[in-house]
Amino acid sequence: MKKINIALIGCGFFGQQLALGFTKVGANLLGVTDLSMNAAELLAEKLNTTAYVDIETLLQNTKPDLVLIATPNYAHKIPAIVALKHNCHIFIETPFSIHQADCEEILSLAQAYNKRVFIGHLLRELPGLKQAKKIIESNKLGKITVARATRQRWIDSFQDKNWWKNDVNLTGGKLFNEIHELDLLCWLLGKVASVYAQSTNRSHNDTPDNHDIIQLLLQFESGVFASLEMGTAYRLHEWGISIHGELGALVINFFTSTMTLSLSDGSREQFNLYNEFEADLSLRESGKATQKYNLPHTLCPLWLTRAVEIEAESVIGHLLDKDKECTLDEKNVDAIIVASAAKKSIQEKKLITL
Ligand SMILES: NC(=O)c1ccc[n+]([C@@H]2O[C@H](COP(=O)([O-])OP(=O)(O)OC[C@H]3O[C@@H](n4cnc5c(N)ncnc54)[C@H](O)[C@@H]3O)[C@@H](O)[C@H]2O)c1
């Protein structure tokens, strides 16, 4: 059977997870590279592959079908462009980019080379979220009225201020770095027409750029109203999305790893987000912990490892057989457009129409 050949750019925390996930589902890892040759060599040794000194050398020597890009948020564009120019499909970790213009440039280049751009919006591929999408599309909820998303945790003050994950100019800020719920709102509910956003830093003044409360008010083109509240100044943790329609409500709760559909006829159905008990349990356990940004060479909890494997299976399946659906190469810029507008709204203190 044909195998998809892959190469990895960026051998830190998530690059390692991606390489493990994609190889587990049958991809053939031909080589890796990193700005730090030491990081590339360590991972290459662990995964029994070859470390290359730079992206050009990696791609010239390996000629992969698909390139995985797991560099920091500010450094997604150049690897993406080089990989496309080498005629490869690309998989970019979230966020696509911290600049909307980069996303558009990458997508138009991909179109010119007839290549796919997959973005690591891994929550979309969880069985429960796919079910949520089907429920909304099947009109079971009737006309959607309003939605509310939350991603609220506590984070302890940062120790290493020079680490890129603690520098808002390099992460793009939480709106970009933690874009998953905004992406899900856009993916489930369609195009956003306007956004008003406000943010503040209540409890982490030793890191003045990093806002720990962010609130967005969204109006969708369909007329749906929505809000997103996110941040790290919340001692009571909440993580989920509720979507209300005229006929019922759908509640996705990541901390119970469930989705509940309640309809006005009194019926109620509950689904787990995974099809496997251990991954659901691991996601439930994660709710207790305070927010942490992961160091290179650490491993993901099981729920995240499985989410990577599930998304990898979908990407590889799609590349081998175009009829197999993969949600990760569609509607990829929508959340970036809204995040950029929200940032502008915060700066200018006004409603931004898209
Ligand atoms: N989907 C998710 O849930 C999820 C989770 C964690 C991280 N991520 C994303 O994965 C990406 C990587 O994050 P991480 O946690 O692995 O960071 P990391 O700091 O652990 O690793 C990044 C690696 O990229 C290397 N690098 C930097 N610039 C490079 C360049 N120009 N060329 C080659 N290598 C370069 C660094 O040396 C480092 O080894 C980020 O975009 C992050 O947001 C996504």
The ligand as a MOL file (V3000), in Angstrom:
LIG
                    3D

  0  0  0     0  0            999 V3000
M  V30 BEGIN CTAB
M  V30 COUNTS 44 48 0 0 0
M  V30 BEGIN ATOM
M  V30 1 N -2.8090 22.2770 18.4710 0
M  V30 2 C -2.4040 22.3960 19.7250 0
M  V30 3 O -3.1460 22.0930 20.6480 0
M  V30 4 C -0.9950 22.8570 20.0050 0
M  V30 5 C -0.3690 22.5370 21.2110 0
M  V30 6 C 0.9350 22.9740 21.4160 0
M  V30 7 C 1.5870 23.7190 20.4570 0
M  V30 8 N 0.9420 24.0330 19.3000 0 CHG=1
M  V30 9 C 1.6010 24.8670 18.2700 0
M  V30 10 O 2.7570 24.1840 17.7810 0
M  V30 11 C 3.7410 25.1480 17.3850 0
M  V30 12 C 5.0540 24.7720 18.0680 0
M  V30 13 O 4.8840 24.8850 19.4670 0
M  V30 14 P 5.8030 24.0590 20.4850 0
M  V30 15 O 5.0610 23.9670 21.7490 0
M  V30 16 O 6.2910 22.8250 19.8340 0 CHG=-1
M  V30 17 O 7.0370 25.0810 20.6470 0
M  V30 18 P 8.5620 24.6970 21.0270 0
M  V30 19 O 9.2130 25.9710 21.4150 0
M  V30 20 O 8.5770 23.5560 21.9930 0
M  V30 21 O 9.1650 24.1700 19.6410 0
M  V30 22 C 9.3740 25.0090 18.5440 0
M  V30 23 C 10.6280 24.5120 17.8330 0
M  V30 24 O 10.7650 25.2240 16.5870 0
M  V30 25 C 12.1500 25.5470 16.4250 0
M  V30 26 N 12.2340 26.6820 15.4810 0
M  V30 27 C 12.0310 27.9970 15.7310 0
M  V30 28 N 12.1180 28.7070 14.5750 0
M  V30 29 C 12.4040 27.8170 13.5990 0
M  V30 30 C 12.6480 27.9360 12.2110 0
M  V30 31 N 12.5670 29.1190 11.5980 0
M  V30 32 N 12.9460 26.8250 11.5030 0
M  V30 33 C 13.0210 25.6110 12.1250 0
M  V30 34 N 12.7980 25.4440 13.4440 0
M  V30 35 C 12.4910 26.5240 14.1700 0
M  V30 36 C 12.6470 25.8440 17.8110 0
M  V30 37 O 14.0560 25.7290 17.8930 0
M  V30 38 C 11.9090 24.7810 18.6290 0
M  V30 39 O 12.6570 23.5740 18.7310 0
M  V30 40 C 3.2040 26.4960 17.8020 0
M  V30 41 O 2.6310 27.1550 16.6970 0
M  V30 42 C 2.1460 26.1620 18.8320 0
M  V30 43 O 1.1110 27.1200 18.9400 0
M  V30 44 C -0.3310 23.6230 19.0460 0
M  V30 END ATOM
M  V30 BEGIN BOND
M  V30 1 1 1 2
M  V30 2 2 2 3
M  V30 3 1 2 4
M  V30 4 1 4 5
M  V30 5 2 4 44
M  V30 6 2 5 6
M  V30 7 1 6 7
M  V30 8 2 7 8
M  V30 9 1 8 9
M  V30 10 1 8 44
M  V30 11 1 9 10
M  V30 12 1 9 42
M  V30 13 1 10 11
M  V30 14 1 11 12
M  V30 15 1 11 40
M  V30 16 1 12 13
M  V30 17 1 13 14
M  V30 18 2 14 15
M  V30 19 1 14 16
M  V30 20 1 14 17
M  V30 21 1 17 18
M  V30 22 2 18 19
M  V30 23 1 18 20
M  V30 24 1 18 21
M  V30 25 1 21 22
M  V30 26 1 22 23
M  V30 27 1 23 24
M  V30 28 1 23 38
M  V30 29 1 24 25
M  V30 30 1 25 26
M  V30 31 1 25 36
M  V30 32 1 26 27
M  V30 33 1 26 35
M  V30 34 2 27 28
M  V30 35 1 28 29
M  V30 36 1 29 30
M  V30 37 2 29 35
M  V30 38 1 30 31
M  V30 39 2 30 32
M  V30 40 1 32 33
M  V30 41 2 33 34
M  V30 42 1 34 35
M  V30 43 1 36 37
M  V30 44 1 36 38
M  V30 45 1 38 39
M  V30 46 1 40 41
M  V30 47 1 40 42
M  V30 48 1 42 43
M  V30 END BOND
M  V30 END CTAB
M  END
